[in-house]
Amino acid sequence: MTSSEAPPSVLRDWLRRHRRVFALTGAGVSTASGIPDYRDEQGAWKRRPPVTIQALRAEPGIYRRYWARAYAGWPHVSTVSPSGAHRAFAAWEATGSLLHVVTQNVDGLHQRAGHRAVIDLHGRLDTVVCLGCRARTPRVHH
């Protein structure tokens, strides 16, 4: 039996023994909110791959593609609600057992669900950061 096939009781028992944990989340927690994931079940890209920091540094023209993609996706992302998974993680955090959520997602749905301790590995679509002075402003103004 692989860990992904283990019955829920295995996770429940493990969590009882380990009272202070963090969760690493990705696209799967947001698909129920209506935000599509990037890859299919075999791991292949469904659409064009996201822009990488290496590409941004190597070719300044890539910024236009990045900003166009973020601008086009923001209206949808800004209107969706957290999924049951987001709410479950927030409730878990409230018990004191979940210390942090580390997420690959840029949708801000963990925070909208009530999380306080979230590390956004790839930033967030709802915040724009000036590359010159590092000032942060909400995207709603852009």
MDAnalysis code that builds the backbone (N, CA, C; Angstrom):
import MDAnalysis as mda
import numpy as np

u = mda.Universe.empty(426, n_residues=142, atom_resindex=np.repeat(np.arange(142), 3), trajectory=True)
u.add_TopologyAttr("name", ["N", "CA", "C"] * 142)
u.add_TopologyAttr("resid", np.arange(1, 143))
u.add_TopologyAttr("resname", ["MET", "THR", "SER", "SER", "GLU", "ALA", "PRO", "PRO", "SER", "VAL", "LEU", "ARG", "ASP", "TRP", "LEU", "ARG", "ARG", "HIS", "ARG", "ARG", "VAL", "PHE", "ALA", "LEU", "THR", "GLY", "ALA", "GLY", "VAL", "SER", "THR", "ALA", "SER", "GLY", "ILE", "PRO", "ASP", "TYR", "ARG", "ASP", "GLU", "GLN", "GLY", "ALA", "TRP", "LYS", "ARG", "ARG", "PRO", "PRO", "VAL", "THR", "ILE", "GLN", "ALA", "LEU", "ARG", "ALA", "GLU", "PRO", "GLY", "ILE", "TYR", "ARG", "ARG", "TYR", "TRP", "ALA", "ARG", "ALA", "TYR", "ALA", "GLY", "TRP", "PRO", "HIS", "VAL", "SER", "THR", "VAL", "SER", "PRO", "SER", "GLY", "ALA", "HIS", "ARG", "ALA", "PHE", "ALA", "ALA", "TRP", "GLU", "ALA", "THR", "GLY", "SER", "LEU", "LEU", "HIS", "VAL", "VAL", "THR", "GLN", "ASN", "VAL", "ASP", "GLY", "LEU", "HIS", "GLN", "ARG", "ALA", "GLY", "HIS", "ARG", "ALA", "VAL", "ILE", "ASP", "LEU", "HIS", "GLY", "ARG", "LEU", "ASP", "THR", "VAL", "VAL", "CYS", "LEU", "GLY", "CYS", "ARG", "ALA", "ARG", "THR", "PRO", "ARG", "VAL", "HIS", "HIS"])
u.atoms.positions = np.array([
    [0.844, -1.174, 0.000],
    [0.000, 0.000, 0.000],
    [0.893, 1.242, 0.000],
    [0.661, 2.175, -0.920],
    [1.415, 3.422, -0.944],
    [0.772, 4.400, 0.024],
    [1.503, 5.478, 0.329],
    [0.960, 6.465, 1.263],
    [-0.302, 7.113, 0.717],
    [-0.427, 7.230, -0.614],
    [-1.632, 7.838, -1.177],
    [-2.830, 6.898, -1.107],
    [-2.588, 5.611, -0.869],
    [-3.676, 4.641, -0.766],
    [-4.007, 4.297, 0.685],
    [-3.272, 4.846, 1.619],
    [-3.490, 4.518, 3.026],
    [-4.867, 5.002, 3.470],
    [-5.520, 4.252, 4.331],
    [-6.833, 4.678, 4.819],
    [-6.708, 5.938, 5.677],
    [-7.776, 6.731, 5.770],
    [-7.734, 7.965, 6.572],
    [-7.289, 7.734, 8.013],
    [-7.545, 6.560, 8.554],
    [-7.152, 6.293, 9.944],
    [-5.635, 6.364, 10.125],
    [-4.874, 6.039, 9.091],
    [-3.412, 6.115, 9.183],
    [-2.990, 7.565, 9.379],
    [-3.565, 8.470, 8.600],
    [-3.260, 9.892, 8.748],
    [-3.723, 10.392, 10.114],
    [-4.923, 10.045, 10.506],
    [-5.457, 10.486, 11.795],
    [-4.535, 10.039, 12.935],
    [-4.102, 8.787, 12.905],
    [-3.220, 8.272, 13.957],
    [-1.868, 8.976, 13.948],
    [-1.336, 9.228, 12.763],
    [-0.059, 9.928, 12.655],
    [-0.188, 11.335, 13.240],
    [-1.281, 12.024, 12.911],
    [-1.475, 13.389, 13.406],
    [-1.648, 13.430, 14.922],
    [-2.214, 12.411, 15.497],
    [-2.339, 12.353, 16.963],
    [-0.965, 12.264, 17.631],
    [-0.028, 11.602, 16.975],
    [1.323, 11.450, 17.523],
    [2.207, 12.668, 17.254],
    [1.908, 13.426, 16.219],
    [2.725, 14.572, 15.820],
    [1.841, 15.812, 15.892],
    [1.906, 16.507, 16.994],
    [0.950, 17.568, 17.278],
    [1.280, 18.901, 16.620],
    [2.484, 19.094, 16.143],
    [2.842, 20.386, 15.545],
    [3.429, 20.126, 14.162],
    [2.641, 20.378, 13.144],
    [3.038, 20.059, 11.774],
    [2.822, 21.269, 10.871],
    [3.343, 21.177, 9.653],
    [3.010, 22.143, 8.620],
    [2.477, 21.369, 7.429],
    [1.733, 22.068, 6.576],
    [1.171, 21.444, 5.378],
    [1.749, 22.124, 4.149],
    [2.094, 21.335, 3.149],
    [2.537, 21.835, 1.854],
    [1.399, 21.588, 0.879],
    [0.880, 22.663, 0.290],
    [-0.257, 22.516, -0.619],
    [0.086, 23.007, -2.013],
    [-0.705, 22.518, -2.966],
    [-0.551, 22.909, -4.360],
    [-1.909, 23.063, -5.011],
    [-1.917, 22.962, -6.321],
    [-3.116, 23.257, -7.106],
    [-4.335, 22.435, -6.708],
    [-4.132, 21.238, -6.213],
    [-5.257, 20.373, -5.878],
    [-6.228, 20.961, -4.874],
    [-5.752, 21.813, -3.952],
    [-6.677, 22.390, -2.977],
    [-7.535, 23.493, -3.581],
    [-7.134, 24.032, -4.726],
    [-7.884, 25.135, -5.335],
    [-8.748, 24.724, -6.518],
    [-8.590, 23.516, -7.019],
    [-9.397, 23.114, -8.178],
    [-10.883, 23.089, -7.844],
    [-11.238, 22.713, -6.622],
    [-12.656, 22.710, -6.230],
    [-13.221, 24.125, -6.150],
    [-12.346, 25.124, -6.094],
    [-12.778, 26.522, -6.098],
    [-12.968, 27.050, -7.515],
    [-12.591, 26.249, -8.502],
    [-12.728, 26.674, -9.891],
    [-11.456, 27.194, -10.514],
    [-10.332, 26.991, -9.862],
    [-9.039, 27.398, -10.419],
    [-8.380, 26.147, -10.980],
    [-8.149, 26.111, -12.290],
    [-7.585, 24.896, -12.886],
    [-6.137, 24.678, -12.463],
    [-5.740, 23.411, -12.454],
    [-4.342, 23.110, -12.181],
    [-3.564, 23.177, -13.492],
    [-2.248, 23.082, -13.383],
    [-1.379, 23.240, -14.549],
    [-1.073, 21.937, -15.270],
    [-1.163, 20.831, -14.568],
    [-0.696, 19.562, -15.132],
    [-1.803, 18.523, -15.166],
    [-1.642, 17.562, -16.078],
    [-2.611, 16.464, -16.136],
    [-2.175, 15.357, -15.176],
    [-2.904, 14.259, -15.169],
    [-2.611, 13.179, -14.221],
    [-1.242, 12.539, -14.433],
    [-0.692, 12.652, -15.641],
    [0.636, 12.104, -15.914],
    [1.743, 13.124, -15.644],
    [1.385, 14.345, -15.271],
    [2.369, 15.368, -14.970],
    [2.729, 16.267, -16.135],
    [2.113, 16.064, -17.296],
    [2.401, 16.913, -18.459],
    [1.644, 18.241, -18.323],
    [2.236, 19.301, -18.867],
    [1.587, 20.611, -18.830],
    [0.299, 20.579, -19.641],
    [-0.767, 21.115, -19.095],
    [-2.043, 21.213, -19.815],
    [-2.027, 22.404, -20.774],
    [-1.343, 23.448, -20.374],
    [-1.222, 24.673, -21.165],
    [0.256, 25.045, -21.201],
    [0.509, 26.229, -21.662],
    [1.878, 26.723, -21.640],
    [2.403, 26.729, -20.206],
    [3.632, 26.300, -19.990],
    [4.174, 26.315, -18.623],
    [4.245, 27.744, -18.078],
    [4.157, 27.896, -16.767],
    [4.283, 29.234, -16.188],
    [5.677, 29.803, -16.436],
    [5.766, 31.111, -16.393],
    [7.040, 31.795, -16.563],
    [7.896, 31.533, -15.326],
    [9.160, 31.224, -15.540],
    [10.081, 30.984, -14.422],
    [10.912, 32.229, -14.147],
    [11.452, 32.314, -12.951],
    [12.324, 33.432, -12.607],
    [13.563, 33.440, -13.497],
    [14.025, 32.256, -13.882],
    [15.190, 32.179, -14.763],
    [14.876, 32.824, -16.117],
    [13.683, 32.574, -16.638],
    [13.289, 33.178, -17.913],
    [13.155, 34.686, -17.776],
    [12.591, 35.145, -16.659],
    [12.454, 36.588, -16.442],
    [13.813, 37.270, -16.401],
    [14.760, 36.637, -15.758],
    [16.100, 37.230, -15.656],
    [16.845, 37.187, -16.983],
    [16.623, 36.148, -17.767],
    [17.356, 35.977, -19.023],
    [16.814, 36.852, -20.141],
    [15.530, 37.119, -20.128],
    [14.909, 37.834, -21.242],
    [13.857, 38.812, -20.720],
    [14.220, 40.097, -20.608],
    [13.288, 41.081, -20.050],
    [11.930, 41.149, -20.773],
    [11.880, 40.809, -22.047],
    [10.613, 40.827, -22.777],
    [9.592, 39.843, -22.231],
    [10.058, 38.858, -21.491],
    [9.163, 37.864, -20.889],
    [8.247, 38.529, -19.861],
    [8.660, 39.646, -19.276],
    [7.816, 40.338, -18.296],
    [6.441, 40.654, -18.878],
    [6.410, 41.076, -20.138],
    [5.116, 41.392, -20.767],
    [4.204, 40.178, -20.774],
    [4.772, 39.015, -21.119],
    [3.968, 37.788, -21.119],
    [3.483, 37.467, -19.708],
    [4.371, 37.577, -18.729],
    [3.998, 37.293, -17.348],
    [2.863, 38.206, -16.894],
    [3.040, 39.518, -17.092],
    [2.024, 40.465, -16.625],
    [0.716, 40.296, -17.379],
    [0.767, 39.991, -18.660],
    [-0.461, 39.765, -19.431],
    [-1.203, 38.546, -18.894],
    [-0.470, 37.501, -18.605],
    [-1.096, 36.279, -18.078],
    [-1.697, 36.530, -16.694],
    [-0.958, 37.210, -15.834],
    [-1.456, 37.505, -14.488],
    [-2.666, 38.433, -14.554],
    [-2.606, 39.425, -15.441],
    [-3.715, 40.378, -15.582],
    [-4.967, 39.672, -16.086],
    [-4.795, 38.772, -17.041],
    [-5.941, 38.045, -17.604],
    [-6.550, 37.082, -16.591],
    [-5.743, 36.481, -15.744],
    [-6.248, 35.511, -14.778],
    [-6.810, 36.112, -13.507],
    [-6.405, 37.331, -13.180],
    [-6.796, 37.931, -11.912],
    [-8.310, 38.096, -11.728],
    [-9.067, 38.567, -12.718],
    [-10.513, 38.733, -12.477],
    [-11.192, 37.450, -11.998],
    [-10.840, 36.314, -12.569],
    [-11.443, 35.050, -12.135],
    [-10.977, 34.680, -10.730],
    [-9.673, 34.737, -10.503],
    [-9.120, 34.349, -9.205],
    [-9.684, 35.231, -8.094],
    [-9.907, 36.506, -8.384],
    [-10.372, 37.433, -7.345],
    [-11.810, 37.172, -6.910],
    [-12.563, 36.395, -7.691],
    [-13.977, 36.187, -7.367],
    [-14.298, 34.815, -6.789],
    [-13.353, 33.887, -6.805],
    [-13.657, 32.540, -6.313],
    [-13.551, 32.488, -4.786],
    [-14.185, 31.492, -4.214],
    [-14.186, 31.306, -2.762],
    [-13.280, 30.138, -2.378],
    [-12.773, 30.159, -1.150],
    [-11.958, 29.033, -0.689],
    [-12.732, 27.719, -0.753],
    [-12.008, 26.652, -1.021],
    [-12.609, 25.315, -1.088],
    [-12.773, 24.736, 0.320],
    [-13.404, 23.591, 0.378],
    [-13.514, 22.881, 1.647],
    [-12.151, 22.555, 2.221],
    [-11.195, 22.261, 1.352],
    [-9.832, 21.971, 1.824],
    [-9.216, 23.201, 2.483],
    [-9.384, 24.381, 1.868],
    [-8.856, 25.611, 2.478],
    [-9.479, 25.829, 3.856],
    [-10.796, 25.654, 3.937],
    [-11.491, 25.862, 5.217],
    [-11.059, 24.822, 6.259],
    [-10.837, 23.581, 5.813],
    [-10.390, 22.537, 6.743],
    [-8.999, 22.851, 7.289],
    [-8.102, 23.315, 6.424],
    [-6.769, 23.685, 6.895],
    [-6.852, 24.860, 7.872],
    [-7.722, 25.839, 7.600],
    [-7.884, 26.983, 8.510],
    [-8.407, 26.522, 9.869],
    [-9.362, 25.605, 9.864],
    [-9.896, 25.080, 11.127],
    [-8.810, 24.315, 11.885],
    [-8.001, 23.577, 11.162],
    [-6.906, 22.831, 11.772],
    [-5.894, 23.789, 12.400],
    [-5.576, 24.866, 11.674],
    [-4.651, 25.865, 12.207],
    [-5.197, 26.440, 13.517],
    [-6.503, 26.662, 13.574],
    [-7.126, 27.240, 14.769],
    [-6.970, 26.349, 16.001],
    [-6.756, 25.057, 15.803],
    [-6.554, 24.146, 16.942],
    [-5.158, 24.271, 17.535],
    [-4.238, 24.898, 16.798],
    [-2.861, 25.030, 17.255],
    [-1.939, 23.917, 16.800],
    [-2.472, 22.905, 16.153],
    [-1.640, 21.783, 15.696],
    [-0.965, 22.062, 14.361],
    [-1.632, 22.821, 13.503],
    [-1.049, 23.170, 12.200],
    [-0.320, 24.496, 12.360],
    [1.010, 24.462, 12.283],
    [1.804, 25.661, 12.520],
    [1.834, 26.593, 11.324],
    [2.032, 26.038, 10.139],
    [2.128, 26.838, 8.917],
    [1.528, 26.073, 7.750],
    [1.074, 26.834, 6.774],
    [0.747, 26.284, 5.468],
    [1.766, 26.874, 4.507],
    [2.456, 26.026, 3.795],
    [3.381, 26.444, 2.751],
    [2.683, 26.075, 1.449],
    [2.420, 27.081, 0.608],
    [1.658, 26.795, -0.603],
    [2.394, 27.217, -1.860],
    [2.204, 26.433, -2.901],
    [2.717, 26.772, -4.223],
    [1.717, 27.643, -4.975],
    [0.503, 27.754, -4.452],
    [-0.555, 28.487, -5.139],
    [-0.373, 29.994, -4.979],
    [-0.856, 30.735, -5.952],
    [-0.755, 32.194, -5.937],
    [-2.122, 32.853, -5.765],
    [-3.135, 32.064, -5.415],
    [-4.513, 32.564, -5.399],
    [-4.931, 33.253, -4.105],
    [-4.182, 33.132, -3.028],
    [-4.533, 33.771, -1.764],
    [-5.722, 33.141, -1.055],
    [-6.162, 31.971, -1.507],
    [-7.357, 31.365, -0.924],
    [-7.131, 30.843, 0.495],
    [-5.916, 30.464, 0.831],
    [-5.665, 30.060, 2.222],
    [-5.935, 31.246, 3.153],
    [-5.457, 32.428, 2.773],
    [-5.676, 33.611, 3.599],
    [-7.160, 33.976, 3.645],
    [-7.850, 33.875, 2.515],
    [-9.285, 34.182, 2.504],
    [-10.074, 33.205, 3.369],
    [-9.548, 31.997, 3.556],
    [-10.217, 31.007, 4.407],
    [-9.946, 31.264, 5.892],
    [-9.030, 32.180, 6.191],
    [-8.756, 32.520, 7.581],
    [-7.391, 32.134, 8.111],
    [-6.525, 31.610, 7.259],
    [-5.173, 31.262, 7.714],
    [-4.406, 32.519, 8.088],
    [-3.588, 32.397, 9.106],
    [-2.718, 33.494, 9.502],
    [-1.262, 33.207, 9.141],
    [-0.848, 31.952, 9.211],
    [0.557, 31.589, 9.005],
    [0.711, 30.861, 7.672],
    [0.796, 31.652, 6.595],
    [0.914, 31.089, 5.249],
    [2.205, 31.588, 4.618],
    [2.942, 30.680, 4.032],
    [4.123, 31.040, 3.251],
    [3.764, 30.790, 1.796],
    [3.744, 31.856, 1.003],
    [3.397, 31.776, -0.417],
    [4.690, 31.637, -1.217],
    [5.026, 30.417, -1.615],
    [6.302, 30.163, -2.287],
    [6.477, 30.965, -3.571],
    [5.392, 31.161, -4.311],
    [5.482, 31.819, -5.617],
    [4.830, 33.191, -5.629],
    [4.635, 33.791, -4.471],
    [3.978, 35.085, -4.406],
    [2.469, 34.931, -4.485],
    [1.796, 36.080, -4.698],
    [0.334, 36.068, -4.766],
    [-0.129, 36.987, -5.883],
    [-1.178, 36.569, -6.570],
    [-1.724, 37.387, -7.655],
    [-2.392, 38.650, -7.150],
    [-2.825, 38.684, -5.895],
    [-3.539, 39.854, -5.390],
    [-2.609, 40.968, -4.915],
    [-1.302, 40.760, -5.016],
    [-0.326, 41.746, -4.577],
    [0.700, 41.980, -5.682],
    [0.979, 43.248, -5.935],
    [1.991, 43.623, -6.921],
    [3.186, 44.186, -6.154],
    [4.375, 43.714, -6.497],
    [5.592, 44.153, -5.819],
    [6.452, 44.925, -6.809],
    [6.831, 46.152, -6.444],
    [7.728, 46.955, -7.274],
    [9.119, 46.333, -7.222],
    [9.688, 46.044, -8.380],
    [11.017, 45.439, -8.419],
    [12.111, 46.428, -8.046],
    [11.812, 47.733, -8.119],
    [12.801, 48.742, -7.761],
    [12.924, 48.960, -6.264],
    [11.774, 49.201, -5.592],
    [11.812, 49.545, -4.166],
    [11.190, 48.489, -3.259],
    [10.622, 47.424, -3.842],
    [9.986, 46.321, -3.112],
    [8.671, 46.712, -2.435],
    [8.127, 47.885, -2.769],
    [6.827, 48.288, -2.208],
    [5.750, 47.331, -2.707],
    [4.797, 47.038, -1.848],
    [3.694, 46.125, -2.181],
    [2.397, 46.921, -2.240],
    [1.628, 46.657, -3.292],
    [0.314, 47.281, -3.415],
    [-0.694, 46.225, -3.849],
    [-1.949, 46.396, -3.449],
    [-2.976, 45.439, -3.883],
    [-3.196, 45.523, -5.389],
    [-3.419, 44.395, -6.027],
    [-3.641, 44.365, -7.468],
    [-4.914, 45.106, -7.867],
    [-5.878, 45.219, -6.989],
    [-7.132, 45.880, -7.359],
    [-6.893, 47.273, -7.909],
    [-5.759, 47.866, -7.602],
    [-5.428, 49.204, -8.084],
    [-4.715, 49.190, -9.431],
    [-4.478, 47.998, -9.997],
    [-3.696, 47.917, -11.238],
    [-4.537, 47.392, -12.362],
])
